[in-house]
């Protein structure tokens, strides 16, 4: 009575493990293919505009200190 066809829970366990492995391989394949086609940037690039204030030696602040 211990033949493989009567042990349905063994087949269910094997089927579950097989499906999990198949899903993992499929997800890894999709991730690998998508990374090749669409590179993802980890940090977005921002253009920061910083105003530059020019100070020369003849400004009023310097002339009052002399």
C-alpha positions as CSV (number, residue, x, y, z in Angstrom):
1,X,0.0,0.0,0.0
2,X,3.0,2.3,0.1
3,X,3.3,2.9,-3.6
4,X,3.9,6.4,-5.0
5,X,0.4,7.0,-6.4
6,X,-1.3,6.7,-3.0
7,X,1.1,9.2,-1.4
8,X,-0.7,12.3,-2.7
9,X,0.9,14.6,-0.2
10,X,4.3,13.8,-1.5
11,X,3.3,14.8,-5.0
12,X,1.6,17.9,-3.6
13,X,4.8,18.9,-1.8
14,X,7.0,18.2,-4.9
15,X,4.6,20.2,-7.1
16,X,4.8,23.1,-4.6
17,X,8.6,23.1,-4.5
18,X,8.7,22.9,-8.3
19,X,6.3,25.9,-8.7
20,X,8.3,28.0,-6.2
21,X,11.5,27.2,-8.1
22,X,9.9,28.0,-11.4
23,X,8.6,31.4,-10.1
24,X,12.0,32.2,-8.7
25,X,13.8,31.5,-12.0
26,X,11.2,33.4,-13.9
27,X,11.5,36.5,-11.6
28,X,15.3,36.4,-11.9
29,X,15.1,36.2,-15.7
30,X,12.7,39.1,-15.9
31,X,14.8,41.2,-13.5
32,X,17.9,40.4,-15.5
33,X,16.3,41.3,-18.8
34,X,14.7,44.5,-17.5
35,X,18.0,45.8,-16.1
36,X,19.7,45.4,-19.4
37,X,17.1,47.4,-21.3
38,X,16.1,50.0,-18.7
39,X,19.0,51.1,-16.4
40,X,17.6,52.4,-13.1
41,X,19.3,55.3,-11.5
42,X,19.7,55.0,-7.7
43,X,19.9,58.8,-7.2
44,X,18.0,61.2,-9.4
45,X,20.1,64.0,-10.9
46,X,19.2,67.5,-9.9
47,X,20.6,70.7,-11.4
48,X,21.2,73.1,-8.6
49,X,21.4,76.7,-9.4
50,X,23.5,78.5,-6.9
51,X,23.9,82.3,-7.3
52,X,27.4,83.6,-7.4
53,X,28.1,86.8,-5.6
54,X,31.1,88.6,-6.9
55,X,33.1,90.8,-4.5
56,X,35.9,92.9,-5.7
57,X,38.5,94.8,-3.8
58,X,37.0,98.2,-4.5
59,X,33.6,97.5,-2.9
60,X,32.2,99.9,-0.2
61,X,32.8,97.3,2.5
62,X,36.5,97.1,1.8
63,X,36.9,100.9,1.3
64,X,35.4,101.8,4.7
65,X,37.8,99.4,6.5
66,X,40.9,101.2,5.0
